[in-house]
Amino acid sequence: MAVKQDVSDRIRDLLRDNPRGMNISSMVRAAGINRNTLGKYLDILLISGQVEMHRFGMAKIYTLSRRLPVFSVLSLSSEYVLHVDRNLRAIFLNTPFLDLLGLAEKDVTGKKLDYTSIPAFFEESYPRLLCWINEGLAGVRRRGELVLPAKGLFFSCRVDPAVFFEGQKGVSVIFEDITAKKQDEKRISESEERYRKLVEISPDAIILHRDGIVFYANPAAVSLMGATAADEIVGTNILDHVQVEYQADVRRTIYDDLRGKPTPTMEVGIFRVDGAPIIIEGRGVRMHVDGEPAIQIVLRDITRRKRTEAALRESEALYRTLAEISQDLIFVIDRKDRVVYVNRTAADFLKKPAGEIIGTQRSANFPKDIAKHQYHHLRQVIETGQPFRCEGTMGEGDAVRWFDHVLLPIPDATGSVTSVLGISRDITRHMVPEERMPGPQEGKS
């Protein structure tokens, strides 16, 4: 049916003069239009949103639409809207799209697309857009992306068949600027690629698991587990590698990790692929992989360190025992001139329990003149890092004794001297002539 503008105008004028609405019979009488023709025109006006229909019982009452015209609404949209008729003429562009193209409405409306600046704007993507528009005119909906490399722009494009005012067919093309989204995706992709490379070359073992099932192990993890390939680990349950006495703690930690609760680094005994037991230090953190929650754990083999620590503890216990039973005076003084340690022999010589000496200032335990000389020698060792040795006396009256003093620096991991170890050996017997030494019978009656 050919749509005549004057018929549509007569119907709109009639409804405008009767704002309370009219039924078809009253409009036929008032407008002098055939009932079937009137019904078809009303359908077109309903589709285009220009007329509204309300039911009152069996009656249909028609009024002019109280809603904003469709084109007015589209002009408020943040998307870019283009309507094209079946002759490939642009019949509508909303304001955002006109602003994007830098055009006025008169420059493009009513003109064939090829005679506008639209092809130049879309560059090499225009042929694809034109193909989609032609398919839309044939009734095919299209969805896709258009890339404008020279402008650095990305658009999501929707092409839908449409019917416009007066029943003319065409297509509605809606563009969404997804440049920021694409840039974000690119940044995320680059970030993921950097993360992937860092994980691959990391000296620490990194394992990803979901619900306890391993789905990734980096080369360092393969080596730590004594495997030859990641396939020997991927697909296994993380708890199958954990020694029984640690499994309850590991389960609890996994549960906390999944909840996003920070968990401390923990030491766990595990079995390598070949069954060899090792001790690892690890910590897990929740993350998302492919949109699903997972746990990343970073592991280090500390078996050698734990064995070394155990050996050191045994060594320290042995040397402490030797120091306690030694007849030499053994003590440790820190940089702040505080007593860190005295053995039993030194405590007995000072006539104080060791517990009352340790933690006090060294000078508080000796006469001022002796304390002054001690301080000078201790500072010399701390500042130079060189050992010092001398001989001297300590005590008063008949209790004066000769000692051979040796001071040794104790450095930290950086080489800085943090304290001094002192060993004083009683050499009185060698310093006093034998005739002056009391004999075994002297003093007896």
C-alpha positions as CSV (number, residue, x, y, z in Angstrom):
1,M,0.0,0.0,0.0
2,A,1.4,3.4,-0.9
3,V,1.5,5.6,2.1
4,K,0.2,9.1,1.5
5,Q,1.4,11.9,3.8
6,D,-1.9,13.8,3.6
7,V,-3.8,10.9,5.0
8,S,-1.4,10.5,8.0
9,D,-1.7,14.3,8.6
10,R,-5.5,14.2,8.6
11,I,-5.5,11.4,11.2
12,R,-3.0,13.2,13.4
13,D,-5.0,16.5,13.1
14,L,-8.2,14.7,13.9
15,L,-6.7,13.2,17.1
16,R,-5.1,16.5,18.0
17,D,-8.6,18.1,18.0
18,N,-10.0,15.3,20.1
19,P,-7.4,14.9,22.9
20,R,-9.7,12.5,24.9
21,G,-9.5,10.0,22.0
22,M,-11.7,8.6,19.2
23,N,-12.7,5.1,18.1
24,I,-12.4,3.9,14.5
25,S,-16.1,4.5,13.8
26,S,-16.0,8.1,14.9
27,M,-12.8,8.8,12.9
28,V,-14.3,7.2,9.7
29,R,-17.3,9.6,10.0
30,A,-15.2,12.6,10.8
31,A,-12.4,12.1,8.3
32,G,-14.3,10.4,5.5
33,I,-11.7,7.7,5.2
34,N,-12.5,4.0,4.3
35,R,-12.5,1.9,7.4
36,N,-9.9,-0.6,6.1
37,T,-7.6,2.2,4.9
38,L,-7.9,4.0,8.3
39,G,-7.0,0.8,10.1
40,K,-3.9,0.3,8.1
41,Y,-2.7,3.9,8.6
42,L,-3.4,3.6,12.3
43,D,-1.2,0.5,12.4
44,I,1.7,2.4,10.8
45,L,1.3,5.3,13.2
46,L,1.2,2.9,16.2
47,I,4.4,1.2,15.0
48,S,6.2,4.5,14.6
49,G,5.1,5.6,18.1
50,Q,3.0,8.6,16.9
51,V,-0.3,7.2,18.1
52,E,-1.4,5.3,21.2
53,M,-4.3,2.8,21.6
54,H,-6.2,2.2,24.8
55,R,-8.9,-0.5,25.4
56,F,-12.1,0.3,27.2
57,G,-14.1,-2.9,27.3
58,M,-14.4,-4.0,23.6
59,A,-13.7,-0.5,22.3
60,K,-10.3,0.7,21.0
61,I,-9.7,4.4,21.7
62,Y,-6.9,6.1,19.8
63,T,-5.0,9.3,20.9
64,L,-1.9,11.1,19.9
65,S,1.2,9.7,21.6
66,R,2.1,11.6,24.8
67,R,5.6,10.1,24.8
68,L,8.7,11.8,23.3
69,P,9.1,11.2,19.6
70,V,11.5,8.4,18.9
71,F,14.0,10.6,17.1
72,S,14.0,13.0,20.1
73,V,14.9,10.1,22.4
74,L,17.6,8.9,20.1
75,S,19.2,12.3,20.1
76,L,19.6,12.0,23.8
77,S,21.4,8.7,23.5
78,S,25.1,8.4,24.1
79,E,25.3,5.9,21.3
80,Y,25.6,6.9,17.6
81,V,22.5,6.3,15.7
82,L,22.0,6.2,11.9
83,H,18.8,5.4,10.0
84,V,19.1,4.5,6.3
85,D,16.2,3.9,3.9
86,R,16.0,1.2,1.3
87,N,17.6,3.6,-1.2
88,L,20.7,3.9,1.0
89,R,19.8,7.4,1.9
90,A,20.6,8.8,5.4
91,I,17.2,9.8,6.8
92,F,18.3,10.4,10.4
93,L,21.5,10.9,12.4
94,N,21.3,11.7,16.1
95,T,23.2,14.6,17.6
96,P,26.1,12.6,19.1
97,F,26.8,11.0,15.7
98,L,26.6,14.4,13.9
99,D,29.0,15.8,16.4
100,L,31.4,12.9,15.9
101,L,31.4,13.3,12.1
102,G,31.6,17.1,12.5
103,L,28.5,17.6,10.3
104,A,25.3,19.6,10.3
105,E,22.1,17.7,9.7
106,K,21.6,19.4,6.3
107,D,25.0,18.1,5.2
108,V,23.9,14.4,5.3
109,T,20.1,13.9,5.8
110,G,18.4,12.8,2.6
111,K,21.6,12.1,0.8
112,K,22.9,8.7,-0.3
113,L,25.6,7.4,2.0
114,D,28.3,7.4,-0.7
115,Y,27.8,11.1,-1.3
116,T,28.5,12.0,2.3
117,S,31.6,12.0,4.5
118,I,30.6,8.8,6.2
119,P,32.7,6.5,3.9
120,A,35.8,8.7,4.6
121,F,35.2,8.6,8.3
122,F,35.0,4.8,8.5
123,E,37.9,4.4,6.1
124,E,38.6,0.8,5.1
125,S,35.8,-0.5,7.4
126,Y,33.2,1.3,5.3
127,P,32.7,-1.6,2.8
128,R,31.9,-4.0,5.6
129,L,29.4,-1.5,7.1
130,L,27.8,-1.1,3.7
131,C,27.5,-4.9,3.3
132,W,25.8,-5.1,6.7
133,I,23.4,-2.4,5.8
134,N,22.4,-4.2,2.6
135,E,21.9,-7.4,4.5
136,G,19.8,-5.5,7.0
137,L,17.6,-4.2,4.1
138,A,17.1,-7.9,3.2
139,G,15.9,-8.6,6.7
140,V,19.2,-9.9,8.3
141,R,20.3,-8.6,11.7
142,R,24.1,-8.0,12.1
143,R,26.4,-7.6,15.1
144,G,30.1,-6.9,14.8
145,E,33.0,-4.6,15.4
146,L,34.5,-1.9,13.2
147,V,38.1,-0.8,13.6
148,L,39.4,2.5,12.4
149,P,43.2,2.1,12.8
150,A,44.2,5.6,11.6
151,K,41.9,7.2,14.2
152,G,42.6,4.6,16.9
153,L,38.8,4.0,17.3
154,F,36.8,0.9,17.9
155,F,33.0,0.6,17.4
156,S,30.5,-2.1,18.2
157,C,27.9,-2.0,15.5
158,R,24.3,-3.3,15.4
159,V,22.3,-3.3,12.2
160,D,18.6,-4.1,12.5
161,P,15.8,-4.0,9.9
162,A,13.3,-1.2,10.7
163,V,10.1,0.5,9.6
164,F,10.1,4.3,9.7
165,F,7.4,6.9,9.5
166,E,4.8,6.3,6.8
167,G,5.7,2.6,6.6
168,Q,9.0,3.0,4.7
169,K,11.5,0.2,5.2
170,G,15.1,0.7,6.1
171,V,17.7,-0.2,8.7
172,S,18.6,1.2,12.0
173,V,22.4,1.3,12.6
174,I,23.7,1.9,16.2
175,F,27.4,2.4,16.9
176,E,28.9,2.1,20.4
177,D,32.3,3.6,21.0
178,I,34.3,0.7,22.6
179,T,37.7,2.3,22.3
180,A,38.2,2.6,26.0
181,K,37.1,-0.9,26.5
182,K,39.5,-2.2,23.9
183,Q,42.3,-0.2,25.4
184,D,41.5,-1.7,28.8
185,E,41.5,-5.2,27.3
186,K,44.8,-4.5,25.6
187,R,46.3,-3.3,28.9
188,I,44.9,-6.3,30.7
189,S,46.3,-8.6,28.0
190,E,49.7,-7.0,28.2
191,S,49.6,-7.2,32.0
192,E,48.7,-10.9,31.8
193,E,51.5,-11.5,29.3
194,R,54.0,-9.8,31.6
195,Y,52.7,-11.8,34.6
196,R,52.9,-15.0,32.5
197,K,56.5,-14.3,31.6
198,L,57.5,-13.4,35.1
199,V,55.9,-16.5,36.5
200,E,57.7,-18.7,33.9
201,I,61.2,-17.3,34.8
202,S,60.5,-17.0,38.5
203,P,63.1,-18.8,40.7
204,D,60.2,-19.5,43.2
205,A,57.9,-22.4,42.6
206,I,54.4,-21.1,41.6
207,I,51.4,-23.4,41.5
208,L,47.8,-22.5,40.7
209,H,45.0,-24.7,42.0
210,R,41.2,-24.6,42.0
211,D,39.3,-26.6,44.6
212,G,42.7,-28.2,45.5
213,I,43.2,-29.4,41.9
214,V,46.5,-28.1,40.3
215,F,45.9,-26.6,36.9
216,Y,49.3,-24.8,36.5
217,A,52.9,-25.3,37.7
218,N,55.8,-23.1,36.5
219,P,59.2,-24.6,35.7
220,A,60.5,-23.9,39.1
221,A,57.6,-25.9,40.6
222,V,58.3,-28.8,38.3
223,S,61.9,-28.8,39.5
224,L,61.0,-28.4,43.2
225,M,58.6,-31.4,42.9
226,G,61.2,-33.5,41.2
227,A,59.1,-33.9,38.1
228,T,60.3,-33.9,34.5
229,A,57.2,-32.1,33.1
230,A,54.3,-30.0,34.4
231,D,51.9,-32.8,33.3
232,E,53.1,-34.9,36.3
233,I,51.7,-32.3,38.7
234,V,48.7,-30.7,36.8
235,G,45.5,-32.5,37.6
236,T,46.7,-33.8,41.0
237,N,45.2,-32.8,44.3
238,I,47.4,-30.5,46.2
239,L,46.7,-32.4,49.4
240,D,48.1,-35.6,47.9
241,H,51.5,-34.1,48.1
242,V,51.2,-32.9,51.7
243,Q,52.5,-35.0,54.6
244,V,49.6,-36.2,56.8
245,E,50.5,-34.2,59.9
246,Y,50.3,-30.9,57.9
247,Q,47.1,-31.6,56.0
248,A,44.6,-30.1,58.5
249,D,46.5,-26.8,58.6
250,V,46.8,-26.7,54.8
251,R,43.0,-27.3,54.4
252,R,42.3,-24.5,56.9
253,T,44.7,-22.2,55.0
254,I,43.1,-23.0,51.6
255,Y,39.7,-22.2,53.1
256,D,40.9,-18.8,54.4
257,D,42.6,-18.0,51.1
258,L,39.4,-18.6,49.2
259,R,37.6,-16.2,51.6
260,G,40.2,-13.6,50.8
261,K,41.5,-13.7,54.4
262,P,45.3,-12.9,54.6
263,T,47.2,-16.0,55.6
264,P,50.8,-16.1,57.0
265,T,53.7,-17.9,55.4
266,M,53.7,-21.5,56.7
267,E,56.2,-24.3,56.7
268,V,54.9,-27.6,55.4
269,G,56.3,-31.1,54.8
270,I,55.5,-32.4,51.4
271,F,56.5,-35.4,49.2
272,R,58.1,-34.9,45.8
273,V,56.9,-36.9,42.8
274,D,59.5,-39.6,43.6
275,G,58.3,-39.8,47.2
276,A,61.2,-38.0,48.7
277,P,60.2,-35.8,51.7
278,I,61.1,-32.1,51.7
279,I,60.2,-29.1,53.7
280,I,58.8,-26.1,51.9
281,E,57.8,-22.6,52.9
282,G,54.7,-21.3,51.2
283,R,51.9,-18.8,51.1
284,G,48.7,-18.6,49.1
285,V,46.6,-15.8,47.8
286,R,43.2,-15.8,46.1
287,M,43.0,-14.6,42.5
288,H,40.7,-15.0,39.5
289,V,41.7,-17.0,36.4
290,D,39.4,-17.0,33.4
291,G,36.8,-15.4,35.7
292,E,36.8,-18.2,38.2
293,P,38.3,-18.0,41.7
294,A,41.6,-19.8,42.2
295,I,44.6,-19.9,44.6
296,Q,48.1,-19.1,43.7
297,I,50.8,-20.4,46.0
298,V,54.4,-19.5,46.0
299,L,56.8,-22.2,47.4
300,R,60.4,-22.4,48.4
301,D,62.4,-25.5,49.3
302,I,63.8,-24.8,52.8
303,T,64.9,-28.4,53.5
304,R,68.6,-27.5,53.5
305,R,68.0,-24.4,55.6
306,K,66.0,-26.4,58.2
307,R,68.7,-28.9,58.4
308,T,71.3,-26.2,58.8
309,E,69.2,-24.5,61.5
310,A,68.9,-27.9,63.4
311,A,72.6,-28.4,63.1
312,L,73.2,-24.9,64.4
313,R,70.9,-25.5,67.3
314,E,72.8,-28.6,68.2
315,S,76.1,-26.8,67.8
316,E,74.9,-23.9,70.0
317,A,73.7,-26.3,72.6
318,L,77.1,-28.1,72.5
319,Y,79.1,-25.0,72.8
320,R,76.9,-23.6,75.5
321,T,77.4,-26.8,77.5
322,L,81.2,-26.5,77.0
323,A,81.1,-22.8,78.0
324,E,79.2,-23.6,81.1
325,I,81.6,-26.3,82.3
326,S,84.7,-24.3,81.3
327,Q,87.0,-23.1,84.0
328,D,87.6,-19.9,81.9
329,L,85.6,-16.8,82.4
330,I,83.5,-16.5,79.3
331,F,81.2,-13.5,78.5
332,V,79.6,-11.6,75.6
333,I,79.3,-7.8,75.6
334,D,77.2,-5.9,73.0
335,R,77.8,-2.5,71.3
336,K,75.8,-0.7,74.0
337,D,78.2,-2.2,76.7
338,R,75.5,-4.5,78.0
339,V,76.2,-8.0,79.2
340,V,74.6,-10.5,76.8
341,Y,76.0,-13.7,78.3
342,V,78.2,-14.9,81.2
343,N,79.1,-18.5,82.0
344,R,78.9,-20.1,85.4
345,T,82.6,-19.5,86.1
346,A,82.4,-15.8,85.3
347,A,79.2,-15.5,87.5
348,D,80.9,-17.2,90.4
349,F,84.0,-14.9,90.1
350,L,81.7,-11.9,90.2
351,K,79.8,-13.4,93.1
352,K,76.5,-12.9,91.5
353,P,73.9,-15.2,89.8
354,A,74.2,-15.1,86.0
355,G,70.6,-14.0,85.8
356,E,71.4,-10.8,87.7
357,I,74.4,-10.0,85.5
358,I,72.9,-10.6,82.0
359,G,71.2,-7.5,80.7
360,T,73.0,-5.1,83.0
361,Q,75.7,-2.6,82.0
362,R,79.1,-4.2,82.1
363,S,80.6,-1.3,84.1
364,A,78.2,-2.1,87.0
365,N,79.9,-5.4,87.7
366,F,83.6,-4.2,88.0
367,P,85.6,-1.6,89.9
368,K,85.8,1.7,88.0
369,D,89.5,1.5,87.1
370,I,89.1,-2.0,85.7
371,A,85.9,-1.2,84.0
372,K,87.6,1.8,82.2
373,H,90.4,-0.3,80.8
374,Q,87.9,-3.0,79.7
375,Y,85.8,-0.4,77.9
376,H,88.8,0.9,76.0
377,H,89.7,-2.5,74.7
378,L,86.1,-3.5,73.9
379,R,85.6,-0.3,71.8
380,Q,88.9,-1.0,70.0
381,V,87.6,-4.5,68.9
382,I,84.2,-3.2,67.9
383,E,85.6,-0.3,65.8
384,T,88.5,-2.2,64.2
385,G,86.9,-5.7,63.9
386,Q,90.3,-7.1,65.1
387,P,90.8,-9.4,68.1
388,F,92.7,-8.1,71.1
389,R,94.8,-9.9,73.8
390,C,96.4,-8.8,77.0
391,E,97.2,-9.9,80.5
392,G,96.1,-8.3,83.8
393,T,94.9,-8.8,87.3
394,M,91.4,-8.8,88.8
395,G,90.4,-9.0,92.4
396,E,91.5,-7.4,95.6
397,G,93.9,-8.3,98.4
398,D,94.7,-12.0,98.7
399,A,92.0,-12.6,96.0
400,V,94.0,-10.9,93.2
401,R,94.3,-13.2,90.3
402,W,96.2,-12.9,87.0
403,F,94.3,-13.5,83.8
404,D,95.1,-13.9,80.1
405,H,92.3,-11.9,78.3
406,V,91.2,-12.5,74.7
407,L,88.5,-10.4,73.0
408,L,87.0,-11.6,69.7
409,P,84.7,-9.7,67.4
410,I,81.3,-11.2,66.6
411,P,80.0,-9.7,63.3
412,D,76.5,-9.9,61.8
413,A,75.7,-10.9,58.2
414,T,76.9,-7.5,56.9
415,G,80.2,-7.8,58.6
416,S,79.4,-5.2,61.2
417,V,80.6,-6.1,64.7
418,T,77.6,-6.3,67.0
419,S,79.2,-7.8,70.1
420,V,82.4,-9.0,71.6
421,L,83.2,-12.5,73.0
422,G,85.6,-12.4,75.9
423,I,87.6,-15.3,77.3
424,S,89.6,-14.8,80.5
425,R,91.9,-17.6,81.6
426,D,93.4,-17.7,85.1
427,I,97.2,-17.8,84.7
428,T,98.0,-16.9,88.3
429,R,100.0,-20.1,88.9
430,H,102.3,-19.2,86.0
431,M,102.8,-15.6,87.0
432,V,103.6,-16.0,90.7
433,P,107.0,-17.7,91.7
434,E,106.5,-21.2,93.2
435,E,108.2,-20.2,96.5
436,R,105.4,-17.7,97.0
437,M,102.7,-20.2,96.3
438,P,101.3,-21.8,99.4
439,G,102.5,-25.5,99.8
440,P,100.2,-28.4,100.4
441,Q,101.1,-28.5,104.1
442,E,101.4,-24.8,104.7
443,G,99.1,-23.4,107.3
444,K,98.6,-26.8,109.0
445,S,99.8,-27.4,112.6
